[in-house]
Every structure is written in structure tokens, then in C-alpha cells.
């Protein structure tokens, strides 16, 4: 059994950490934990600010979209009016030409 004790003792020495090193590692871990929590807080604050800015940008896009829709509606109305005037003018010119041709046929 002494070989087992010796082997176990050596194995523990290889894998074990002395108390001073363990405390040092713990203190470093606590510092890291504190730093990580600060980073998390900063990231949350950044996300909140970005969401506020994103909301403002969305409002601007919505306003711009509403104005653009209004302008498109006005342009559509103007195109319809101009198309009606064009068709009416062409019909009037065609009628005048037809009347003139009819008059020209009956005159010697």
C-alpha cells in the first residue's frame, strides 16, 4: 500500500494549487467578474441609446414616407389630368380635320 500512497501523494501535488496561488487566482477572478459586469452595464446602456436613436430615425423615415406618398398621389392626379387634356385635344383636332376634309370634298 505504500506505493499507492506515494502515487496518490505525487498525483495530488502535481494537480493541486497552493493556498496562496488559489487566493491570487480568486482575487483575479473577482476583478475579472467586476470588469465583466461593468462591460455588461456599458453594453446595456449602449443598446438603450441605439434603440432611442433608431426610434428617432424610424419616425423620420415614416414622416418622409408620408410626404413621398402625398407627392406621388399629386403626380398621379396631374398625369391623369394631362392625359385627359391630351385625349380631348387629339379628339378635337381629329374632328376639325374631319370637318375640313368633308368641306373640301364638297367644294369644287
Steps between C-alpha positions, in 0.01 A plus 500: 500500500788748540540521121132597475541773759813627333334501158191676639713754683704578187186519290341746741817712511505520118135606472448697821545877534654652812272724709687819412469433128134403547429829678685692231296327230180571692586868534574522127172326423312749718667789316404342167145446621476867600639611162260274313204637696615855411521399134150350517368825646671702227360272229147533643534879503633498143209281386252735669655804330506325162135400536406862578690624195350225286151605611571860397628384161188289453280801574689705242463227239128474575459876456701494180297204372174683568623809313623284212163324480327838486727616221442178306125546534529858370714387207252224418214749500694739273580217257133406480401863435767541230400172336135611484601835350717323241224260400247783486735714288570215262128429465431869431780521241372181335149644487622828349704314238202277418274805459756675282542189284122471467474867397787453255324205336182694435663812369604511135 
